[in-house]
Every structure is written in structure tokens, then in C-alpha cells.
Amino acid sequence: MTYKTIYDAFLPNTSAIPPNIFILGGMAVGLAMLIMWLYYQKPELRKLTLTLAGSMGLAILVLLLAETVLPVPNSEPSARFNNVKIVVTEGPVTDFKSATVGGRKVEEFRVNGILFQYNPADLSNPGYKRVSGDTGPIKEGIAVRIHYYHDDNRNQNIILRLEIAQTPNPKLSD
């Protein structure tokens, strides 16, 4: 059987934008607004605000360059899962449920009796957590292969790789 990989925590983060760039960008905008306010509201502080603006602009530029150039410690995806026992299960999805609990979407299903549940708001979950409901790749009865580990602290199975079985295309006959 052929599988299509839907999610793989072992692949490096291929995002073109480093996640911390948004934090630094927000800080830069806030600082620029503060400096503009000081410059126009306090004429006696104009020289100080120009010096502050130049210094902070240079510091933000250096941080942005460092963020994009320097490697992050333990950024190797497989290093995050060195101390866990990874298990693989294959089979049809059963007991699929997608619901909203407390304003948050939650999804759960079973494969070979093993429960998987997740929600996108759970930032501490390093695995698959994209809730898709009835329109997503996970549906009742579809064949999947899941690489996961059981997190004892959370009492939850964490999906590290999710693969969906590909149905063969029917051959066209004349």
C-alpha cells in the first residue's frame, strides 16, 4: 500500500520566516512609535531620541540578521525525540469526532483501538494538531499509518508522522 505523508515532525521547519521575526517586528514598530512621540512631544529630547532611534534600529537589525543566519540549538528535528519510544500503527480510522469544546476545536479518533486527540491551541504538543473537521484528510474509515509516542505526563499519544493511504487510480480502458 502507498501512503501520502500529511505531517512529519522529523522534517526540518521549512518555514521561510523565522517565528521570532514577528516578535522583533512588533517590538520595532512599538519602539518607532515611542520615538516618534518623544520627538514631536518633547523638543528638548530630540537629540536623545535620534540617538536612541539609531541605536535601537542597529540593535534590531543585528537581532534580525542573527535570527536568520545562526542555527538554533537542538534545531535538528529528530533530536527532539531521542528519548521517546516511537511506535507505528496502521489501520482504518474509527470513532472519528470533531467538536468545539469551550470555544476550541478538538479532534479525536482511534486506529487499532489507540486513541489520538489534539487541538490547535495546544502549543505544548509537538505533534500533529491541525483540526480539519469533515473536510480534512482524516475521515472515518480511511486507512492511515501513524508514527507516535505516548507522553506519560500528558497521558496522550503524540502524532509525529501522519500518512494517509493512497487509493489507486482506476486505469482507463478503451
Residue pairs with C-beta under 8 A, 6 or more apart in sequence:
1 143
1 165
1 166
2 165
2 166
2 168
3 145
3 163
3 164
3 165
3 166
4 163
4 164
4 166
5 161
5 162
5 163
6 128
6 137
6 162
6 163
6 164
7 127
7 128
7 130
7 159
7 161
7 162
8 160
8 161
8 162
9 77
9 80
9 81
9 126
9 127
9 128
9 160
9 161
10 77
10 78
10 81
10 160
10 161
11 77
12 75
12 76
12 77
13 75
13 77
18 67
18 68
20 67
21 64
21 67
21 68
24 60
24 63
24 64
24 67
27 60
28 56
28 57
28 60
31 56
31 60
32 53
35 49
35 52
35 53
35 56
38 45
38 48
38 49
38 52
39 45
39 46
39 49
39 50
42 49
74 80
80 126
81 149
81 160
84 149
84 151
85 149
85 150
86 147
86 148
86 149
86 160
87 147
87 148
87 149
87 150
88 145
88 146
88 147
88 148
89 111
89 112
89 114
89 145
89 146
89 148
90 111
90 112
90 143
90 144
90 145
90 146
91 111
91 112
91 143
91 144
92 111
92 141
92 142
92 143
92 144
93 109
93 110
93 111
93 138
93 139
93 140
93 141
93 142
93 143
93 144
94 109
94 110
94 111
94 140
94 141
95 108
95 109
95 110
96 107
96 108
96 109
96 138
96 139
96 140
97 107
97 108
97 109
98 105
98 106
98 107
98 131
98 132
98 133
98 134
99 105
99 106
99 107
100 106
104 119
104 120
104 121
105 119
105 120
105 131
105 133
106 117
106 118
106 119
106 131
107 117
107 118
107 119
107 131
107 132
107 133
107 138
108 115
108 116
108 117
108 118
109 115
109 116
109 138
109 140
110 116
111 144
111 146
114 148
114 157
115 157
116 146
116 148
116 157
116 159
117 156
118 125
118 127
118 128
118 129
118 131
118 159
119 129
119 131
120 129
120 130
120 131
122 129
124 154
125 154
125 156
125 158
126 158
126 160
127 148
127 158
127 159
127 160
128 159
128 160
128 162
130 136
132 138
137 162
137 164
138 144
138 162
138 164
142 164
142 165
143 164
143 165
144 162
144 163
144 164
144 165
145 161
145 163
145 165
146 159
146 161
146 162
146 163
147 159
147 160
147 161
148 157
148 158
148 159
148 160
149 157
149 158
149 160
150 156
150 157
150 158
151 157
151 158
